[in-house]
Amino acid sequence: MAESYDVIVLGSGPGGYVAAIRASQLGMKVAIVERELLGGICLNWGCIPTKALLRSAEILHFMQHAKDYGLAAEKISADLAAVVKRSRGVAKQLNQGVTHLMKKNRIAVHMGTGKLTAKGKLTVTDKDGKATELAAKNIILATGARARDLPNLPADGKRVWTYRHAMTPPEMPKKLLVIGSGAIGIEFASFYNDMGADVTVVEMMDRIVPVEDADISAHLEKALTKQGMTILTKAGVEKIEASGSGVKASIKDKDGKVAAYDFSHVIVAIGIVPNTSDIGLKELGVAVDDRGFLKTDGACRTNVEGLWAIGDITAPPWLAHKASHEGVIAAEAIAGQHPHAMDPRNIPGCTYCHPQIASVGLTEAKAKEAGYAVKVGTFPFIGNGKAIALGEAEGFVKTVFDAATGELLGAHMIGAEVTEMIQGYTVGKTLETTEAELMHTVFPHPTISEAMHEAVLAAYGRALHI
């Protein structure tokens, strides 16, 4: 006989485990199903361990530039194995934290592979092949996504890597090719460049980090090139051949010329594929879009009654914090509450390269495409006292306002600690603030956040420090 619950969550990533906790808080009997590690890809193989790697690379970068701060550091070196070990330790600590949260919130954990067998029913098969039947009126799908492989050359973990291989590399790459310049590609390009690899980034679009504002992309390309990277935009990889000694890649440049290059390793960062195969969706008639992502409404409902979906198996942006918030929305809707649907324009994005990138809302170009007359303000870090004192004067803040109403349409930042600062603009957008409230907000001195205030003032011709 099936074990009965009010809610079953399939997948324990940042969307799944948060959904389970919120459902339990609301008084429901909850089970969560996970086939590998509690915390999912983000916590164990994505967001958190990559930031640990990048932190090590950042400290190495500062050590190499100690003289810029009046300091001396000799015989500086990096131990890749030790850096990776620290990263895995951070992931393990947080995995244990999620385990504790499941116990604290009285959530039943079923380790194994889950599959929908009928409406409101799910089978969990553990590593020994033992099957357990679960039943619930409501099931939340939070199975996440995996890296997309090259069509004719799947990643082997030796010479051709996905992000997962790149986090536990068998060796330090000497000459690295990164295909794709989204957040994942650029973060690993930045990490390995700081660690001493010769890095080339290939992007098929006309600029790197193409989802960001064009001014951010241009500044980042200039910064990364200055750091020694080779950036190829409007370019494509025509052919790749991997061998025991390296990788040979034929790359077509923006002028249509194809040339062969030799690399020691390649990281493929060309997007994601939703983990929706073999979980019983087709049999239940669950609606998906043309790319295989599940269709949901504002409360995360699918077209099948009692079946909900959150996170990377649904529409973009594919971000951990978006998944977590959707988990809360789904749990509250199941409980009979009426949560607000998420507005994707209020979801911030962060990229932890060097320099960092953070943004929320519409880019200047997207705002104009949407028909807005805009006021745009930009303020450089070189005009900010704290940034200069930190030796981090590279970067700027850009704001985009609706000229008619003063609504903050978007904010875009590049430079030190901007991933921590973007939440200020995100709160402002969520509260539907205008330039007036932001202008009247007192920003502490000395902080880099003062550049946020100045960028607002600049949009209206009132910047004080430039």
C-alpha positions in Angstrom: 0.0 0.0 0.0 1.3 3.5 -0.9 2.6 5.8 1.7 0.2 8.8 1.8 1.2 12.5 2.0 -0.4 15.9 1.4 2.5 17.0 -0.8 5.3 15.1 -2.5 8.3 17.1 -3.9 10.4 15.4 -6.6 13.8 16.9 -6.4 15.6 18.6 -3.5 17.4 21.5 -5.1 16.9 25.1 -4.0 13.4 25.0 -5.4 12.4 21.5 -4.1 13.7 21.7 -0.5 12.3 25.2 0.0 8.9 24.1 -1.3 8.9 21.1 1.1 9.8 23.4 4.1 7.1 25.9 3.3 4.5 23.2 2.8 5.5 21.7 6.2 5.3 25.2 7.8 1.7 25.4 6.5 0.8 22.2 8.3 1.0 19.7 5.5 2.5 16.2 5.6 5.4 16.3 3.2 7.8 13.9 1.5 10.7 14.8 -0.7 12.4 12.5 -3.2 16.0 12.8 -4.2 18.1 10.5 -6.4 21.6 11.8 -5.5 22.3 14.4 -2.8 20.0 16.6 -0.8 20.4 20.2 -2.0 20.5 19.2 -5.6 22.8 20.4 -8.3 23.0 24.0 -7.2 24.2 23.3 -3.7 26.4 20.3 -4.5 27.6 21.0 -8.0 26.6 24.5 -9.0 26.0 27.8 -7.3 27.8 27.2 -4.0 30.9 25.2 -4.8 31.6 27.4 -7.9 31.6 30.4 -5.6 34.1 28.7 -3.3 36.4 28.1 -6.3 36.0 31.7 -7.5 36.8 32.9 -4.0 40.1 31.0 -4.0 40.9 32.5 -7.4 40.0 36.0 -6.2 42.4 35.7 -3.2 45.1 34.4 -5.5 44.5 37.4 -7.8 44.9 39.8 -4.8 48.1 38.0 -3.6 49.5 38.4 -7.1 48.8 42.1 -6.9 49.9 42.6 -3.3 52.4 45.3 -4.3 49.4 47.5 -5.4 48.4 47.7 -1.7 51.9 48.3 -0.3 52.4 44.7 0.6 54.8 41.9 -0.4 54.0 38.3 -1.1 56.7 35.9 -2.3 56.6 32.4 -3.9 52.9 32.7 -4.7 51.4 29.5 -6.1 48.0 27.7 -6.4 47.3 24.1 -5.4 44.4 23.1 -7.6 43.7 19.9 -5.6 43.5 21.9 -2.4 41.3 24.5 -3.9 38.9 21.8 -5.2 39.0 20.0 -1.8 37.9 23.2 -0.1 35.1 23.7 -2.5 33.8 20.2 -2.0 34.0 20.7 1.8 31.8 23.8 1.5 29.2 21.8 -0.6 29.3 18.9 2.0 28.7 21.3 4.9 25.6 22.8 3.2 24.3 19.3 2.1 24.4 18.4 5.8 22.5 21.6 6.5 19.7 20.7 4.2 19.6 17.2 5.8 19.1 19.0 9.2 16.4 21.2 7.8 14.5 18.2 6.5 14.6 16.7 10.0 13.7 19.9 11.7 10.6 20.4 9.5 9.5 16.7 9.8 9.8 16.1 6.1 10.1 12.4 5.0 13.1 11.9 2.8 13.1 9.2 0.2 16.4 8.6 -1.6 16.0 7.1 -5.0 14.7 7.8 -8.5 11.2 9.0 -8.7 8.6 8.5 -11.4 5.0 9.5 -11.8 2.9 6.4 -12.3 -0.6 7.9 -12.2 -2.3 11.1 -11.1 -1.3 11.7 -7.5 1.1 8.7 -7.4 4.8 8.3 -7.6 7.2 5.4 -7.3 10.7 5.7 -5.8 13.3 3.2 -6.8 16.4 3.2 -4.5 19.9 2.2 -5.5 19.3 -1.5 -4.7 16.2 -1.6 -6.9 13.7 -1.5 -4.1 10.5 0.3 -5.1 8.3 2.3 -2.7 4.9 3.7 -3.7 4.0 7.2 -2.6 0.7 9.0 -3.0 -0.4 12.6 -2.6 -3.1 14.9 -3.8 -0.4 17.4 -4.9 3.0 16.7 -6.3 5.6 19.4 -7.0 8.2 18.6 -9.8 11.6 20.2 -9.1 13.9 18.0 -11.0 16.1 20.7 -12.4 18.3 20.6 -15.5 21.6 19.3 -16.8 24.3 20.7 -19.1 23.6 20.6 -22.8 26.2 18.5 -24.7 27.7 19.4 -28.1 25.7 17.5 -30.8 28.6 15.3 -31.9 30.9 15.2 -29.0 29.5 14.5 -25.6 31.5 15.5 -22.5 33.9 12.7 -21.4 35.3 14.4 -18.2 38.8 14.0 -19.6 39.3 16.6 -22.4 35.7 17.8 -22.9 34.1 19.1 -19.7 30.7 20.3 -18.5 30.5 22.6 -15.5 30.5 19.5 -13.3 33.8 18.2 -14.6 35.3 21.7 -14.4 34.6 21.7 -10.7 36.6 18.6 -10.0 39.2 18.7 -12.8 41.5 15.7 -13.2 44.3 18.2 -14.0 44.9 21.9 -14.5 44.2 23.0 -18.1 47.1 24.7 -19.8 45.2 26.1 -22.7 41.4 26.1 -22.2 38.6 26.7 -24.7 35.2 27.8 -23.2 32.3 27.5 -25.5 29.5 29.9 -24.5 29.7 33.1 -22.5 26.7 32.9 -20.3 27.1 33.0 -16.5 28.5 29.5 -16.3 31.0 29.8 -19.1 32.3 33.2 -18.0 32.6 32.2 -14.4 34.8 29.2 -15.3 36.7 31.2 -17.8 37.4 33.8 -15.0 38.4 31.1 -12.5 40.8 29.2 -14.7 42.3 32.4 -16.1 43.1 33.6 -12.5 44.5 30.1 -11.8 47.0 30.5 -14.7 45.4 28.9 -17.7 45.5 30.4 -21.2 41.7 30.9 -21.8 39.8 31.5 -25.0 36.1 32.2 -25.0 33.9 31.6 -28.1 30.5 33.2 -28.3 28.1 32.9 -31.3 26.3 36.2 -30.4 27.8 39.6 -31.1 28.8 40.1 -27.5 29.6 38.1 -24.4 27.1 37.7 -21.6 24.4 38.6 -24.2 21.5 38.7 -21.7 23.1 41.7 -20.0 23.0 45.3 -21.0 25.2 46.1 -24.0 27.4 48.5 -22.0 28.0 45.8 -19.4 29.1 43.3 -22.1 31.5 45.8 -23.6 33.1 46.7 -20.3 33.4 43.0 -19.3 35.0 42.1 -22.7 37.6 44.9 -22.3 38.3 43.8 -18.7 38.7 40.1 -19.5 40.9 40.9 -22.5 43.1 43.1 -20.3 43.4 40.1 -17.9 44.8 38.0 -20.8 41.8 36.2 -22.1 41.0 35.8 -25.8 37.4 36.7 -26.6 35.9 35.6 -29.9 32.4 36.9 -30.6 30.2 36.2 -33.6 32.2 33.0 -33.7 31.3 29.3 -33.8 33.0 26.0 -33.2 32.7 24.1 -36.5 34.4 20.9 -35.4 36.1 19.5 -32.3 38.4 16.4 -32.1 39.5 15.2 -28.7 42.5 12.9 -28.2 44.5 11.7 -25.3 46.8 14.7 -25.5 44.3 17.5 -26.1 41.6 19.0 -28.3 41.7 20.4 -31.8 39.0 22.9 -32.6 38.0 24.5 -35.9 36.6 27.9 -35.1 34.8 30.2 -37.6 35.4 33.8 -36.8 33.1 36.8 -37.3 34.5 37.2 -40.9 33.6 33.7 -41.8 37.2 32.4 -41.8 37.8 29.0 -40.3 41.1 28.2 -38.5 42.3 25.2 -36.4 43.4 25.7 -32.8 44.9 23.4 -30.2 43.7 23.3 -26.6 44.4 21.1 -23.7 40.7 21.1 -22.6 37.3 22.5 -23.5 34.4 23.5 -21.3 31.0 23.3 -22.9 28.6 25.9 -21.6 26.0 26.2 -24.3 22.8 25.9 -22.2 20.8 23.4 -20.3 18.4 20.5 -20.9 15.4 20.0 -18.4 15.5 16.8 -16.4 12.0 15.7 -17.6 12.7 12.4 -19.4 11.6 9.1 -17.8 9.6 10.7 -15.0 6.2 9.9 -16.4 5.2 13.2 -17.9 4.2 12.0 -21.3 1.9 9.3 -19.9 0.0 12.0 -17.9 -0.2 14.4 -20.8 1.8 17.2 -19.1 2.1 20.2 -21.5 5.6 21.3 -22.4 7.0 24.0 -24.8 9.0 23.4 -28.0 12.2 23.1 -25.9 10.8 20.6 -23.5 10.2 22.9 -20.5 7.0 22.5 -18.6 4.2 25.1 -19.1 2.9 26.5 -15.8 0.6 29.3 -14.7 1.4 32.1 -12.2 1.0 29.7 -9.3 3.2 27.0 -10.8 0.4 24.7 -11.8 0.8 22.5 -14.8 -2.2 21.5 -17.0 -2.6 18.3 -14.9 -4.7 18.8 -11.8 -2.6 18.4 -8.6 0.7 18.5 -10.5 3.0 21.5 -10.0 6.4 22.5 -11.5 9.1 24.9 -10.4 12.7 25.8 -11.2 14.8 24.9 -14.2 12.2 22.5 -15.7 10.0 25.6 -16.3 10.4 28.9 -18.2 13.5 31.0 -17.7 15.3 32.7 -16.0 16.9 29.5 -14.8 18.2 30.7 -11.5 18.3 29.2 -8.0 16.6 32.1 -6.3 13.8 32.0 -8.9 13.3 28.3 -8.1 13.2 28.9 -4.4 10.6 31.6 -4.7 8.5 29.5 -7.0 8.7 26.7 -4.4 7.1 29.1 -1.8 4.4 30.2 -4.3 3.5 26.6 -5.1 3.3 25.5 -1.5 1.2 28.5 -0.5 -1.2 27.9 -3.5 -1.6 24.3 -2.5 -2.5 25.4 1.0 -5.3 27.5 -0.4 -3.5 30.9 -0.1 -3.3 33.4 -2.9 0.4 34.2 -3.5 1.4 36.8 -6.0 2.6 35.4 -9.3 6.3 36.1 -9.8 7.3 39.0 -12.1 10.4 37.9 -14.1 11.4 41.6 -14.4 12.0 41.6 -10.7 14.3 38.6 -10.6 18.0 39.7 -10.2 20.8 38.0 -12.0 24.4 37.7 -10.8 27.6 36.5 -12.5 30.6 36.0 -10.3 33.4 36.6 -12.7 36.1 39.3 -12.1 34.7 41.9 -12.2 31.3 40.8 -11.0 28.1 41.5 -12.8 24.6 42.0 -11.4 21.4 43.2 -13.0 17.6 43.4 -12.6 14.8 44.4 -15.0 15.1 45.7 -18.5 18.2 46.6 -20.4 18.3 50.0 -22.1 17.7 48.3 -25.5 14.8 46.1 -24.2 13.2 49.1 -22.6 13.3 51.0 -25.9 12.0 47.9 -27.7 9.1 47.8 -25.3 8.1 51.4 -26.3 9.4 53.3 -23.3 11.0 56.7 -23.6 13.8 56.3 -21.1 16.1 58.3 -18.9 19.5 56.6 -18.4 22.1 57.3 -15.7 25.6 55.9 -15.4 28.1 56.4 -12.6 31.7 55.0 -12.7 33.4 53.5 -9.8 36.4 55.8 -10.3 34.1 58.5 -8.8 33.5 56.4 -5.7 35.8 56.9 -2.7 35.3 53.4 -1.2 36.0 51.7 -4.6 39.2 53.7 -5.0 40.3 52.9 -1.4 39.7 49.2 -2.1 41.8 49.3 -5.3 38.6 48.3 -7.2 37.9 51.4 -9.2 37.0 49.5 -12.3 33.2 49.3 -13.0 30.0 51.3 -13.1 26.4 51.4 -12.3 23.7 52.1 -14.9 20.0 52.8 -14.2 17.1 52.9 -16.7 13.9 54.9 -15.9 10.6 55.4 -17.6 10.8 59.1 -18.6 7.0 59.5 -18.3 6.5 58.0 -14.8 9.9 57.8 -13.2 9.5 54.0 -12.8 12.7 52.1 -12.3 12.8 49.8 -15.3 16.2 48.3 -14.9 19.6 48.5 -13.2 22.9 47.1 -14.4 26.2 46.9 -12.5 29.7 45.7 -13.1 32.5 45.8 -10.5 33.5 44.8 -7.0 30.7 43.4 -4.8 27.9 44.4 -7.2 26.3 40.9 -6.6 25.7 42.0 -3.0 24.4 45.5 -3.9 21.8 44.6 -6.6 19.3 43.6 -4.0 18.8 47.3 -3.2 17.4 47.9 -6.7 15.5 44.7 -6.6 13.6 45.8 -3.5 13.0 49.1 -5.2 11.5 47.5 -8.3 9.4 45.1 -6.2 8.0 48.1 -4.3 7.4 49.9 -7.7 9.6 52.7 -6.6 10.3 55.8 -8.8 13.4 58.0 -9.0 12.0 60.2 -6.3 12.2 57.6 -3.5 15.7 56.5 -4.7 16.9 60.1 -4.7 15.6 60.6 -1.2 17.2 57.5 0.1 20.3 58.1 2.2 23.1 55.8 1.2 25.9 55.2 3.8 29.4 56.7 3.3 31.9 55.4 2.5 30.4 52.5 0.5 30.4 51.4 -3.1 26.6 51.5 -2.9 26.8 55.3 -3.1 27.4 54.7 -6.8 23.9 53.3 -7.0 22.5 56.6 -5.7 24.7 58.6 -8.1 23.5 56.6 -11.1 19.9 57.5 -10.2 20.9 61.2 -9.9 22.8 61.0 -13.2 19.7 59.8 -15.0 18.2 63.2 -14.2 21.3 65.3 -14.6 21.9 65.6 -10.9 25.0 63.5 -10.3 27.2 65.1 -7.5 30.6 63.4 -7.8 31.3 63.4 -11.6 
